[in-house]
Amino acid sequence: MLSVDAESLASHISGGEDMEAAFVAYQNERYLRTGRVQLTARMYGEVYHAHGVARELRNQMLMPRSKAQGYESLAWLYDAA
């Protein structure tokens, strides 16, 4: 199974466009998602590596959540988009 990014790029290249136009179209289609991925990764890095009071607050906030709820919050990342 191809990744969503690979499928997107392949669709632009196979459309008969010149390569430069295909990469510009790909970039325009995917840049918001990739920005969201990067920002989310940074935020989760801060949350998961918290210390002191921030760590205790994180634990209190996340303790009541089930694994399923944790996965649901990242469905946008792993579902086809």
mmCIF file of the N, C-alpha and C atoms, coordinates in Angstrom:
data_MODEL
# 
_entry.id   MODEL 
# 
loop_
_atom_site.group_PDB 
_atom_site.id 
_atom_site.type_symbol 
_atom_site.label_atom_id 
_atom_site.label_alt_id 
_atom_site.label_comp_id 
_atom_site.label_asym_id 
_atom_site.label_entity_id 
_atom_site.label_seq_id 
_atom_site.pdbx_PDB_ins_code 
_atom_site.Cartn_x 
_atom_site.Cartn_y 
_atom_site.Cartn_z 
_atom_site.occupancy 
_atom_site.B_iso_or_equiv 
_atom_site.pdbx_formal_charge 
_atom_site.auth_seq_id 
_atom_site.auth_comp_id 
_atom_site.auth_asym_id 
_atom_site.auth_atom_id 
_atom_site.pdbx_PDB_model_num 
ATOM 1   N N  . MET A 1 1  ? 0.840  -1.183 0.000   1.00 0.00 ? 1  MET A N  1 
ATOM 2   C CA . MET A 1 1  ? 0.000  0.000  0.000   1.00 0.00 ? 1  MET A CA 1 
ATOM 3   C C  . MET A 1 1  ? 0.883  1.243  0.000   1.00 0.00 ? 1  MET A C  1 
ATOM 4   N N  . LEU A 1 2  ? 0.630  2.128  -0.910  1.00 0.00 ? 2  LEU A N  1 
ATOM 5   C CA . LEU A 1 2  ? 1.387  3.372  -0.981  1.00 0.00 ? 2  LEU A CA 1 
ATOM 6   C C  . LEU A 1 2  ? 0.942  4.327  0.110   1.00 0.00 ? 2  LEU A C  1 
ATOM 7   N N  . SER A 1 3  ? 1.844  5.188  0.520   1.00 0.00 ? 3  SER A N  1 
ATOM 8   C CA . SER A 1 3  ? 1.452  6.228  1.467   1.00 0.00 ? 3  SER A CA 1 
ATOM 9   C C  . SER A 1 3  ? 0.601  7.261  0.743   1.00 0.00 ? 3  SER A C  1 
ATOM 10  N N  . VAL A 1 4  ? -0.135 8.029  1.538   1.00 0.00 ? 4  VAL A N  1 
ATOM 11  C CA . VAL A 1 4  ? -0.980 9.079  0.966   1.00 0.00 ? 4  VAL A CA 1 
ATOM 12  C C  . VAL A 1 4  ? -0.124 10.078 0.198   1.00 0.00 ? 4  VAL A C  1 
ATOM 13  N N  . ASP A 1 5  ? 1.050  10.411 0.745   1.00 0.00 ? 5  ASP A N  1 
ATOM 14  C CA . ASP A 1 5  ? 1.928  11.350 0.060   1.00 0.00 ? 5  ASP A CA 1 
ATOM 15  C C  . ASP A 1 5  ? 2.381  10.798 -1.290  1.00 0.00 ? 5  ASP A C  1 
ATOM 16  N N  . ALA A 1 6  ? 2.749  9.519  -1.319  1.00 0.00 ? 6  ALA A N  1 
ATOM 17  C CA . ALA A 1 6  ? 3.197  8.908  -2.576  1.00 0.00 ? 6  ALA A CA 1 
ATOM 18  C C  . ALA A 1 6  ? 2.062  8.866  -3.593  1.00 0.00 ? 6  ALA A C  1 
ATOM 19  N N  . GLU A 1 7  ? 0.871  8.540  -3.128  1.00 0.00 ? 7  GLU A N  1 
ATOM 20  C CA . GLU A 1 7  ? -0.284 8.507  -4.029  1.00 0.00 ? 7  GLU A CA 1 
ATOM 21  C C  . GLU A 1 7  ? -0.575 9.888  -4.603  1.00 0.00 ? 7  GLU A C  1 
ATOM 22  N N  . SER A 1 8  ? -0.469 10.897 -3.759  1.00 0.00 ? 8  SER A N  1 
ATOM 23  C CA . SER A 1 8  ? -0.721 12.261 -4.207  1.00 0.00 ? 8  SER A CA 1 
ATOM 24  C C  . SER A 1 8  ? 0.290  12.679 -5.267  1.00 0.00 ? 8  SER A C  1 
ATOM 25  N N  . LEU A 1 9  ? 1.557  12.440 -4.992  1.00 0.00 ? 9  LEU A N  1 
ATOM 26  C CA . LEU A 1 9  ? 2.599  12.819 -5.942  1.00 0.00 ? 9  LEU A CA 1 
ATOM 27  C C  . LEU A 1 9  ? 2.449  12.038 -7.250  1.00 0.00 ? 9  LEU A C  1 
ATOM 28  N N  . ALA A 1 10 ? 2.185  10.748 -7.145  1.00 0.00 ? 10 ALA A N  1 
ATOM 29  C CA . ALA A 1 10 ? 2.022  9.919  -8.349  1.00 0.00 ? 10 ALA A CA 1 
ATOM 30  C C  . ALA A 1 10 ? 0.861  10.421 -9.200  1.00 0.00 ? 10 ALA A C  1 
ATOM 31  N N  . SER A 1 11 ? -0.215 10.846 -8.554  1.00 0.00 ? 11 SER A N  1 
ATOM 32  C CA . SER A 1 11 ? -1.366 11.322 -9.330  1.00 0.00 ? 11 SER A CA 1 
ATOM 33  C C  . SER A 1 11 ? -1.038 12.593 -10.099 1.00 0.00 ? 11 SER A C  1 
ATOM 34  N N  . HIS A 1 12 ? -0.210 13.442 -9.530  1.00 0.00 ? 12 HIS A N  1 
ATOM 35  C CA . HIS A 1 12 ? 0.173  14.676 -10.227 1.00 0.00 ? 12 HIS A CA 1 
ATOM 36  C C  . HIS A 1 12 ? 1.167  14.393 -11.351 1.00 0.00 ? 12 HIS A C  1 
ATOM 37  N N  . ILE A 1 13 ? 2.073  13.486 -11.124 1.00 0.00 ? 13 ILE A N  1 
ATOM 38  C CA . ILE A 1 13 ? 3.068  13.170 -12.154 1.00 0.00 ? 13 ILE A CA 1 
ATOM 39  C C  . ILE A 1 13 ? 2.420  12.434 -13.321 1.00 0.00 ? 13 ILE A C  1 
ATOM 40  N N  . SER A 1 14 ? 1.516  11.495 -13.006 1.00 0.00 ? 14 SER A N  1 
ATOM 41  C CA . SER A 1 14 ? 0.897  10.707 -14.074 1.00 0.00 ? 14 SER A CA 1 
ATOM 42  C C  . SER A 1 14 ? -0.157 11.494 -14.843 1.00 0.00 ? 14 SER A C  1 
ATOM 43  N N  . GLY A 1 15 ? -0.477 12.681 -14.382 1.00 0.00 ? 15 GLY A N  1 
ATOM 44  C CA . GLY A 1 15 ? -1.476 13.505 -15.058 1.00 0.00 ? 15 GLY A CA 1 
ATOM 45  C C  . GLY A 1 15 ? -0.954 14.162 -16.316 1.00 0.00 ? 15 GLY A C  1 
ATOM 46  N N  . GLY A 1 16 ? 0.301  13.922 -16.655 1.00 0.00 ? 16 GLY A N  1 
ATOM 47  C CA . GLY A 1 16 ? 0.852  14.480 -17.877 1.00 0.00 ? 16 GLY A CA 1 
ATOM 48  C C  . GLY A 1 16 ? 1.406  15.884 -17.714 1.00 0.00 ? 16 GLY A C  1 
ATOM 49  N N  . GLU A 1 17 ? 1.386  16.415 -16.486 1.00 0.00 ? 17 GLU A N  1 
ATOM 50  C CA . GLU A 1 17 ? 1.956  17.742 -16.253 1.00 0.00 ? 17 GLU A CA 1 
ATOM 51  C C  . GLU A 1 17 ? 3.468  17.669 -16.350 1.00 0.00 ? 17 GLU A C  1 
ATOM 52  N N  . ASP A 1 18 ? 4.086  18.823 -16.544 1.00 0.00 ? 18 ASP A N  1 
ATOM 53  C CA . ASP A 1 18 ? 5.534  18.821 -16.455 1.00 0.00 ? 18 ASP A CA 1 
ATOM 54  C C  . ASP A 1 18 ? 5.906  18.612 -14.983 1.00 0.00 ? 18 ASP A C  1 
ATOM 55  N N  . MET A 1 19 ? 7.112  18.158 -14.747 1.00 0.00 ? 19 MET A N  1 
ATOM 56  C CA . MET A 1 19 ? 7.534  17.777 -13.403 1.00 0.00 ? 19 MET A CA 1 
ATOM 57  C C  . MET A 1 19 ? 7.480  18.959 -12.432 1.00 0.00 ? 19 MET A C  1 
ATOM 58  N N  . GLU A 1 20 ? 7.888  20.118 -12.856 1.00 0.00 ? 20 GLU A N  1 
ATOM 59  C CA . GLU A 1 20 ? 7.873  21.277 -11.971 1.00 0.00 ? 20 GLU A CA 1 
ATOM 60  C C  . GLU A 1 20 ? 6.445  21.587 -11.518 1.00 0.00 ? 20 GLU A C  1 
ATOM 61  N N  . ALA A 1 21 ? 5.524  21.589 -12.463 1.00 0.00 ? 21 ALA A N  1 
ATOM 62  C CA . ALA A 1 21 ? 4.125  21.854 -12.128 1.00 0.00 ? 21 ALA A CA 1 
ATOM 63  C C  . ALA A 1 21 ? 3.563  20.757 -11.227 1.00 0.00 ? 21 ALA A C  1 
ATOM 64  N N  . ALA A 1 22 ? 3.976  19.501 -11.455 1.00 0.00 ? 22 ALA A N  1 
ATOM 65  C CA . ALA A 1 22 ? 3.503  18.387 -10.628 1.00 0.00 ? 22 ALA A CA 1 
ATOM 66  C C  . ALA A 1 22 ? 3.959  18.559 -9.183  1.00 0.00 ? 22 ALA A C  1 
ATOM 67  N N  . PHE A 1 23 ? 5.214  18.959 -8.979  1.00 0.00 ? 23 PHE A N  1 
ATOM 68  C CA . PHE A 1 23 ? 5.714  19.142 -7.617  1.00 0.00 ? 23 PHE A CA 1 
ATOM 69  C C  . PHE A 1 23 ? 5.078  20.356 -6.939  1.00 0.00 ? 23 PHE A C  1 
ATOM 70  N N  . VAL A 1 24 ? 4.804  21.391 -7.680  1.00 0.00 ? 24 VAL A N  1 
ATOM 71  C CA . VAL A 1 24 ? 4.122  22.556 -7.103  1.00 0.00 ? 24 VAL A CA 1 
ATOM 72  C C  . VAL A 1 24 ? 2.705  22.166 -6.686  1.00 0.00 ? 24 VAL A C  1 
ATOM 73  N N  . ALA A 1 25 ? 2.000  21.433 -7.524  1.00 0.00 ? 25 ALA A N  1 
ATOM 74  C CA . ALA A 1 25 ? 0.642  20.992 -7.198  1.00 0.00 ? 25 ALA A CA 1 
ATOM 75  C C  . ALA A 1 25 ? 0.667  20.078 -5.971  1.00 0.00 ? 25 ALA A C  1 
ATOM 76  N N  . TYR A 1 26 ? 1.636  19.180 -5.904  1.00 0.00 ? 26 TYR A N  1 
ATOM 77  C CA . TYR A 1 26 ? 1.792  18.281 -4.752  1.00 0.00 ? 26 TYR A CA 1 
ATOM 78  C C  . TYR A 1 26 ? 2.036  19.097 -3.482  1.00 0.00 ? 26 TYR A C  1 
ATOM 79  N N  . GLN A 1 27 ? 2.938  20.052 -3.563  1.00 0.00 ? 27 GLN A N  1 
ATOM 80  C CA . GLN A 1 27 ? 3.244  20.897 -2.404  1.00 0.00 ? 27 GLN A CA 1 
ATOM 81  C C  . GLN A 1 27 ? 2.003  21.645 -1.937  1.00 0.00 ? 27 GLN A C  1 
ATOM 82  N N  . ASN A 1 28 ? 1.258  22.211 -2.861  1.00 0.00 ? 28 ASN A N  1 
ATOM 83  C CA . ASN A 1 28 ? 0.053  22.959 -2.501  1.00 0.00 ? 28 ASN A CA 1 
ATOM 84  C C  . ASN A 1 28 ? -1.000 22.064 -1.858  1.00 0.00 ? 28 ASN A C  1 
ATOM 85  N N  . GLU A 1 29 ? -1.058 20.819 -2.286  1.00 0.00 ? 29 GLU A N  1 
ATOM 86  C CA . GLU A 1 29 ? -2.040 19.886 -1.757  1.00 0.00 ? 29 GLU A CA 1 
ATOM 87  C C  . GLU A 1 29 ? -1.665 19.385 -0.358  1.00 0.00 ? 29 GLU A C  1 
ATOM 88  N N  . ARG A 1 30 ? -0.392 19.242 -0.073  1.00 0.00 ? 30 ARG A N  1 
ATOM 89  C CA . ARG A 1 30 ? 0.038  18.548 1.149   1.00 0.00 ? 30 ARG A CA 1 
ATOM 90  C C  . ARG A 1 30 ? 0.620  19.443 2.239   1.00 0.00 ? 30 ARG A C  1 
ATOM 91  N N  . TYR A 1 31 ? 0.915  20.701 1.990   1.00 0.00 ? 31 TYR A N  1 
ATOM 92  C CA . TYR A 1 31 ? 1.681  21.480 2.951   1.00 0.00 ? 31 TYR A CA 1 
ATOM 93  C C  . TYR A 1 31 ? 0.952  21.727 4.271   1.00 0.00 ? 31 TYR A C  1 
ATOM 94  N N  . LEU A 1 32 ? -0.344 21.917 4.269   1.00 0.00 ? 32 LEU A N  1 
ATOM 95  C CA . LEU A 1 32 ? -1.055 22.126 5.531   1.00 0.00 ? 32 LEU A CA 1 
ATOM 96  C C  . LEU A 1 32 ? -1.015 20.873 6.406   1.00 0.00 ? 32 LEU A C  1 
ATOM 97  N N  . ARG A 1 33 ? -1.195 19.721 5.789   1.00 0.00 ? 33 ARG A N  1 
ATOM 98  C CA . ARG A 1 33 ? -1.144 18.472 6.559   1.00 0.00 ? 33 ARG A CA 1 
ATOM 99  C C  . ARG A 1 33 ? 0.248  18.251 7.142   1.00 0.00 ? 33 ARG A C  1 
ATOM 100 N N  . THR A 1 34 ? 1.274  18.456 6.350   1.00 0.00 ? 34 THR A N  1 
ATOM 101 C CA . THR A 1 34 ? 2.623  18.227 6.869   1.00 0.00 ? 34 THR A CA 1 
ATOM 102 C C  . THR A 1 34 ? 2.967  19.237 7.964   1.00 0.00 ? 34 THR A C  1 
ATOM 103 N N  . GLY A 1 35 ? 2.476  20.455 7.844   1.00 0.00 ? 35 GLY A N  1 
ATOM 104 C CA . GLY A 1 35 ? 2.674  21.437 8.912   1.00 0.00 ? 35 GLY A CA 1 
ATOM 105 C C  . GLY A 1 35 ? 1.978  20.999 10.187  1.00 0.00 ? 35 GLY A C  1 
ATOM 106 N N  . ARG A 1 36 ? 0.780  20.481 10.051  1.00 0.00 ? 36 ARG A N  1 
ATOM 107 C CA . ARG A 1 36 ? 0.048  19.993 11.230  1.00 0.00 ? 36 ARG A CA 1 
ATOM 108 C C  . ARG A 1 36 ? 0.797  18.831 11.878  1.00 0.00 ? 36 ARG A C  1 
ATOM 109 N N  . VAL A 1 37 ? 1.347  17.933 11.071  1.00 0.00 ? 37 VAL A N  1 
ATOM 110 C CA . VAL A 1 37 ? 2.118  16.803 11.604  1.00 0.00 ? 37 VAL A CA 1 
ATOM 111 C C  . VAL A 1 37 ? 3.315  17.315 12.400  1.00 0.00 ? 37 VAL A C  1 
ATOM 112 N N  . GLN A 1 38 ? 4.045  18.268 11.856  1.00 0.00 ? 38 GLN A N  1 
ATOM 113 C CA . GLN A 1 38 ? 5.228  18.807 12.536  1.00 0.00 ? 38 GLN A CA 1 
ATOM 114 C C  . GLN A 1 38 ? 4.857  19.510 13.841  1.00 0.00 ? 38 GLN A C  1 
ATOM 115 N N  . LEU A 1 39 ? 3.836  20.345 13.810  1.00 0.00 ? 39 LEU A N  1 
ATOM 116 C CA . LEU A 1 39 ? 3.428  21.063 15.019  1.00 0.00 ? 39 LEU A CA 1 
ATOM 117 C C  . LEU A 1 39 ? 2.914  20.101 16.088  1.00 0.00 ? 39 LEU A C  1 
ATOM 118 N N  . THR A 1 40 ? 2.167  19.088 15.669  1.00 0.00 ? 40 THR A N  1 
ATOM 119 C CA . THR A 1 40 ? 1.661  18.106 16.620  1.00 0.00 ? 40 THR A CA 1 
ATOM 120 C C  . THR A 1 40 ? 2.809  17.316 17.245  1.00 0.00 ? 40 THR A C  1 
ATOM 121 N N  . ALA A 1 41 ? 3.792  16.944 16.441  1.00 0.00 ? 41 ALA A N  1 
ATOM 122 C CA . ALA A 1 41 ? 4.951  16.209 16.964  1.00 0.00 ? 41 ALA A CA 1 
ATOM 123 C C  . ALA A 1 41 ? 5.700  17.043 18.003  1.00 0.00 ? 41 ALA A C  1 
ATOM 124 N N  . ARG A 1 42 ? 5.877  18.312 17.729  1.00 0.00 ? 42 ARG A N  1 
ATOM 125 C CA . ARG A 1 42 ? 6.550  19.186 18.694  1.00 0.00 ? 42 ARG A CA 1 
ATOM 126 C C  . ARG A 1 42 ? 5.758  19.299 19.983  1.00 0.00 ? 42 ARG A C  1 
ATOM 127 N N  . MET A 1 43 ? 4.438  19.465 19.846  1.00 0.00 ? 43 MET A N  1 
ATOM 128 C CA . MET A 1 43 ? 3.582  19.593 21.029  1.00 0.00 ? 43 MET A CA 1 
ATOM 129 C C  . MET A 1 43 ? 3.618  18.312 21.857  1.00 0.00 ? 43 MET A C  1 
ATOM 130 N N  . TYR A 1 44 ? 3.483  17.160 21.203  1.00 0.00 ? 44 TYR A N  1 
ATOM 131 C CA . TYR A 1 44 ? 3.530  15.894 21.940  1.00 0.00 ? 44 TYR A CA 1 
ATOM 132 C C  . TYR A 1 44 ? 4.897  15.673 22.571  1.00 0.00 ? 44 TYR A C  1 
ATOM 133 N N  . GLY A 1 45 ? 5.955  16.120 21.923  1.00 0.00 ? 45 GLY A N  1 
ATOM 134 C CA . GLY A 1 45 ? 7.281  16.018 22.523  1.00 0.00 ? 45 GLY A CA 1 
ATOM 135 C C  . GLY A 1 45 ? 7.352  16.775 23.838  1.00 0.00 ? 45 GLY A C  1 
ATOM 136 N N  . GLU A 1 46 ? 6.776  17.978 23.856  1.00 0.00 ? 46 GLU A N  1 
ATOM 137 C CA . GLU A 1 46 ? 6.742  18.775 25.089  1.00 0.00 ? 46 GLU A CA 1 
ATOM 138 C C  . GLU A 1 46 ? 5.896  18.088 26.157  1.00 0.00 ? 46 GLU A C  1 
ATOM 139 N N  . VAL A 1 47 ? 4.764  17.551 25.747  1.00 0.00 ? 47 VAL A N  1 
ATOM 140 C CA . VAL A 1 47 ? 3.849  16.908 26.699  1.00 0.00 ? 47 VAL A CA 1 
ATOM 141 C C  . VAL A 1 47 ? 4.467  15.633 27.264  1.00 0.00 ? 47 VAL A C  1 
ATOM 142 N N  . TYR A 1 48 ? 5.004  14.784 26.413  1.00 0.00 ? 48 TYR A N  1 
ATOM 143 C CA . TYR A 1 48 ? 5.520  13.498 26.869  1.00 0.00 ? 48 TYR A CA 1 
ATOM 144 C C  . TYR A 1 48 ? 6.802  13.619 27.683  1.00 0.00 ? 48 TYR A C  1 
ATOM 145 N N  . HIS A 1 49 ? 7.565  14.660 27.471  1.00 0.00 ? 49 HIS A N  1 
ATOM 146 C CA . HIS A 1 49 ? 8.827  14.824 28.187  1.00 0.00 ? 49 HIS A CA 1 
ATOM 147 C C  . HIS A 1 49 ? 8.740  15.897 29.269  1.00 0.00 ? 49 HIS A C  1 
ATOM 148 N N  . ALA A 1 50 ? 7.534  16.148 29.746  1.00 0.00 ? 50 ALA A N  1 
ATOM 149 C CA . ALA A 1 50 ? 7.313  17.179 30.768  1.00 0.00 ? 50 ALA A CA 1 
ATOM 150 C C  . ALA A 1 50 ? 7.947  16.763 32.092  1.00 0.00 ? 50 ALA A C  1 
ATOM 151 N N  . HIS A 1 51 ? 8.285  17.760 32.892  1.00 0.00 ? 51 HIS A N  1 
ATOM 152 C CA . HIS A 1 51 ? 8.863  17.541 34.219  1.00 0.00 ? 51 HIS A CA 1 
ATOM 153 C C  . HIS A 1 51 ? 8.089  18.365 35.246  1.00 0.00 ? 51 HIS A C  1 
ATOM 154 N N  . GLY A 1 52 ? 8.214  17.979 36.493  1.00 0.00 ? 52 GLY A N  1 
ATOM 155 C CA . GLY A 1 52 ? 7.650  18.766 37.583  1.00 0.00 ? 52 GLY A CA 1 
ATOM 156 C C  . GLY A 1 52 ? 6.147  18.905 37.510  1.00 0.00 ? 52 GLY A C  1 
ATOM 157 N N  . VAL A 1 53 ? 5.684  20.136 37.760  1.00 0.00 ? 53 VAL A N  1 
ATOM 158 C CA . VAL A 1 53 ? 4.243  20.414 37.783  1.00 0.00 ? 53 VAL A CA 1 
ATOM 159 C C  . VAL A 1 53 ? 3.603  20.090 36.438  1.00 0.00 ? 53 VAL A C  1 
ATOM 160 N N  . ALA A 1 54 ? 4.268  20.401 35.344  1.00 0.00 ? 54 ALA A N  1 
ATOM 161 C CA . ALA A 1 54 ? 3.710  20.114 34.017  1.00 0.00 ? 54 ALA A CA 1 
ATOM 162 C C  . ALA A 1 54 ? 3.479  18.612 33.855  1.00 0.00 ? 54 ALA A C  1 
ATOM 163 N N  . ARG A 1 55 ? 4.387  17.804 34.373  1.00 0.00 ? 55 ARG A N  1 
ATOM 164 C CA . ARG A 1 55 ? 4.239  16.347 34.296  1.00 0.00 ? 55 ARG A CA 1 
ATOM 165 C C  . ARG A 1 55 ? 3.035  15.885 35.116  1.00 0.00 ? 55 ARG A C  1 
ATOM 166 N N  . GLU A 1 56 ? 2.891  16.423 36.312  1.00 0.00 ? 56 GLU A N  1 
ATOM 167 C CA . GLU A 1 56 ? 1.762  16.036 37.157  1.00 0.00 ? 56 GLU A CA 1 
ATOM 168 C C  . GLU A 1 56 ? 0.427  16.444 36.533  1.00 0.00 ? 56 GLU A C  1 
ATOM 169 N N  . LEU A 1 57 ? 0.369  17.641 35.964  1.00 0.00 ? 57 LEU A N  1 
ATOM 170 C CA . LEU A 1 57 ? -0.856 18.077 35.297  1.00 0.00 ? 57 LEU A CA 1 
ATOM 171 C C  . LEU A 1 57 ? -1.167 17.200 34.087  1.00 0.00 ? 57 LEU A C  1 
ATOM 172 N N  . ARG A 1 58 ? -0.146 16.881 33.317  1.00 0.00 ? 58 ARG A N  1 
ATOM 173 C CA . ARG A 1 58 ? -0.335 15.994 32.165  1.00 0.00 ? 58 ARG A CA 1 
ATOM 174 C C  . ARG A 1 58 ? -0.911 14.662 32.625  1.00 0.00 ? 58 ARG A C  1 
ATOM 175 N N  . ASN A 1 59 ? -0.344 14.089 33.682  1.00 0.00 ? 59 ASN A N  1 
ATOM 176 C CA . ASN A 1 59 ? -0.816 12.797 34.166  1.00 0.00 ? 59 ASN A CA 1 
ATOM 177 C C  . ASN A 1 59 ? -2.270 12.860 34.623  1.00 0.00 ? 59 ASN A C  1 
ATOM 178 N N  . GLN A 1 60 ? -2.638 13.933 35.309  1.00 0.00 ? 60 GLN A N  1 
ATOM 179 C CA . GLN A 1 60 ? -4.022 14.086 35.766  1.00 0.00 ? 60 GLN A CA 1 
ATOM 180 C C  . GLN A 1 60 ? -4.985 14.249 34.594  1.00 0.00 ? 60 GLN A C  1 
ATOM 181 N N  . MET A 1 61 ? -4.555 14.964 33.570  1.00 0.00 ? 61 MET A N  1 
ATOM 182 C CA . MET A 1 61 ? -5.414 15.194 32.410  1.00 0.00 ? 61 MET A CA 1 
ATOM 183 C C  . MET A 1 61 ? -5.592 13.929 31.568  1.00 0.00 ? 61 MET A C  1 
ATOM 184 N N  . LEU A 1 62 ? -4.533 13.138 31.451  1.00 0.00 ? 62 LEU A N  1 
ATOM 185 C CA . LEU A 1 62 ? -4.589 11.977 30.564  1.00 0.00 ? 62 LEU A CA 1 
ATOM 186 C C  . LEU A 1 62 ? -5.032 10.697 31.257  1.00 0.00 ? 62 LEU A C  1 
ATOM 187 N N  . MET A 1 63 ? -4.940 10.633 32.571  1.00 0.00 ? 63 MET A N  1 
ATOM 188 C CA . MET A 1 63 ? -5.275 9.412  33.310  1.00 0.00 ? 63 MET A CA 1 
ATOM 189 C C  . MET A 1 63 ? -6.668 8.872  32.987  1.00 0.00 ? 63 MET A C  1 
ATOM 190 N N  . PRO A 1 64 ? -7.697 9.722  32.945  1.00 0.00 ? 64 PRO A N  1 
ATOM 191 C CA . PRO A 1 64 ? -9.041 9.181  32.702  1.00 0.00 ? 64 PRO A CA 1 
ATOM 192 C C  . PRO A 1 64 ? -9.278 8.701  31.270  1.00 0.00 ? 64 PRO A C  1 
ATOM 193 N N  . ARG A 1 65 ? -8.378 9.016  30.366  1.00 0.00 ? 65 ARG A N  1 
ATOM 194 C CA . ARG A 1 65 ? -8.576 8.651  28.956  1.00 0.00 ? 65 ARG A CA 1 
ATOM 195 C C  . ARG A 1 65 ? -8.236 7.185  28.722  1.00 0.00 ? 65 ARG A C  1 
ATOM 196 N N  . SER A 1 66 ? -9.035 6.551  27.887  1.00 0.00 ? 66 SER A N  1 
ATOM 197 C CA . SER A 1 66 ? -8.760 5.169  27.499  1.00 0.00 ? 66 SER A CA 1 
ATOM 198 C C  . SER A 1 66 ? -7.772 5.164  26.329  1.00 0.00 ? 66 SER A C  1 
ATOM 199 N N  . LYS A 1 67 ? -7.226 3.992  26.042  1.00 0.00 ? 67 LYS A N  1 
ATOM 200 C CA . LYS A 1 67 ? -6.348 3.867  24.873  1.00 0.00 ? 67 LYS A CA 1 
ATOM 201 C C  . LYS A 1 67 ? -7.097 4.238  23.597  1.00 0.00 ? 67 LYS A C  1 
ATOM 202 N N  . ALA A 1 68 ? -8.342 3.813  23.526  1.00 0.00 ? 68 ALA A N  1 
ATOM 203 C CA . ALA A 1 68 ? -9.153 4.110  22.335  1.00 0.00 ? 68 ALA A CA 1 
ATOM 204 C C  . ALA A 1 68 ? -9.294 5.614  22.137  1.00 0.00 ? 68 ALA A C  1 
ATOM 205 N N  . GLN A 1 69 ? -9.499 6.359  23.211  1.00 0.00 ? 69 GLN A N  1 
ATOM 206 C CA . GLN A 1 69 ? -9.613 7.814  23.096  1.00 0.00 ? 69 GLN A CA 1 
ATOM 207 C C  . GLN A 1 69 ? -8.296 8.420  22.638  1.00 0.00 ? 69 GLN A C  1 
ATOM 208 N N  . GLY A 1 70 ? -7.191 7.873  23.118  1.00 0.00 ? 70 GLY A N  1 
ATOM 209 C CA . GLY A 1 70 ? -5.883 8.347  22.668  1.00 0.00 ? 70 GLY A CA 1 
ATOM 210 C C  . GLY A 1 70 ? -5.692 8.141  21.173  1.00 0.00 ? 70 GLY A C  1 
ATOM 211 N N  . TYR A 1 71 ? -6.098 6.957  20.691  1.00 0.00 ? 71 TYR A N  1 
ATOM 212 C CA . TYR A 1 71 ? -5.980 6.676  19.263  1.00 0.00 ? 71 TYR A CA 1 
ATOM 213 C C  . TYR A 1 71 ? -6.925 7.558  18.444  1.00 0.00 ? 71 TYR A C  1 
ATOM 214 N N  . GLU A 1 72 ? -8.124 7.779  18.971  1.00 0.00 ? 72 GLU A N  1 
ATOM 215 C CA . GLU A 1 72 ? -9.096 8.615  18.257  1.00 0.00 ? 72 GLU A CA 1 
ATOM 216 C C  . GLU A 1 72 ? -8.586 10.041 18.062  1.00 0.00 ? 72 GLU A C  1 
ATOM 217 N N  . SER A 1 73 ? -7.832 10.534 19.046  1.00 0.00 ? 73 SER A N  1 
ATOM 218 C CA . SER A 1 73 ? -7.344 11.910 18.936  1.00 0.00 ? 73 SER A CA 1 
ATOM 219 C C  . SER A 1 73 ? -6.307 12.062 17.826  1.00 0.00 ? 73 SER A C  1 
ATOM 220 N N  . LEU A 1 74 ? -5.731 10.948 17.392  1.00 0.00 ? 74 LEU A N  1 
ATOM 221 C CA . LEU A 1 74 ? -4.753 11.001 16.293  1.00 0.00 ? 74 LEU A CA 1 
ATOM 222 C C  . LEU A 1 74 ? -5.258 10.343 15.018  1.00 0.00 ? 74 LEU A C  1 
ATOM 223 N N  . ALA A 1 75 ? -6.557 10.078 14.949  1.00 0.00 ? 75 ALA A N  1 
ATOM 224 C CA . ALA A 1 75 ? -7.114 9.427  13.767  1.00 0.00 ? 75 ALA A CA 1 
ATOM 225 C C  . ALA A 1 75 ? -6.827 10.222 12.495  1.00 0.00 ? 75 ALA A C  1 
ATOM 226 N N  . TRP A 1 76 ? -6.839 11.560 12.596  1.00 0.00 ? 76 TRP A N  1 
ATOM 227 C CA . TRP A 1 76 ? -6.565 12.402 11.429  1.00 0.00 ? 76 TRP A CA 1 
ATOM 228 C C  . TRP A 1 76 ? -5.206 12.087 10.821  1.00 0.00 ? 76 TRP A C  1 
ATOM 229 N N  . LEU A 1 77 ? -4.254 11.643 11.677  1.00 0.00 ? 77 LEU A N  1 
ATOM 230 C CA . LEU A 1 77 ? -2.901 11.381 11.208  1.00 0.00 ? 77 LEU A CA 1 
ATOM 231 C C  . LEU A 1 77 ? -2.807 10.031 10.489  1.00 0.00 ? 77 LEU A C  1 
ATOM 232 N N  . TYR A 1 78 ? -3.487 9.039  11.026  1.00 0.00 ? 78 TYR A N  1 
ATOM 233 C CA . TYR A 1 78 ? -3.338 7.679  10.504  1.00 0.00 ? 78 TYR A CA 1 
ATOM 234 C C  . TYR A 1 78 ? -4.418 7.268  9.523   1.00 0.00 ? 78 TYR A C  1 
ATOM 235 N N  . ASP A 1 79 ? -5.537 7.957  9.513   1.00 0.00 ? 79 ASP A N  1 
ATOM 236 C CA . ASP A 1 79 ? -6.566 7.663  8.519   1.00 0.00 ? 79 ASP A CA 1 
ATOM 237 C C  . ASP A 1 79 ? -6.137 8.252  7.183   1.00 0.00 ? 79 ASP A C  1 
ATOM 238 N N  . ALA A 1 80 ? -6.616 7.686  6.106   1.00 0.00 ? 80 ALA A N  1 
ATOM 239 C CA . ALA A 1 80 ? -6.286 8.220  4.780   1.00 0.00 ? 80 ALA A CA 1 
ATOM 240 C C  . ALA A 1 80 ? -6.797 9.650  4.673   1.00 0.00 ? 80 ALA A C  1 
ATOM 241 N N  . ALA A 1 81 ? -5.925 10.534 4.232   1.00 0.00 ? 81 ALA A N  1 
ATOM 242 C CA . ALA A 1 81 ? -6.320 11.929 4.075   1.00 0.00 ? 81 ALA A CA 1 
ATOM 243 C C  . ALA A 1 81 ? -5.666 12.527 2.859   1.00 0.00 ? 81 ALA A C  1 
# 
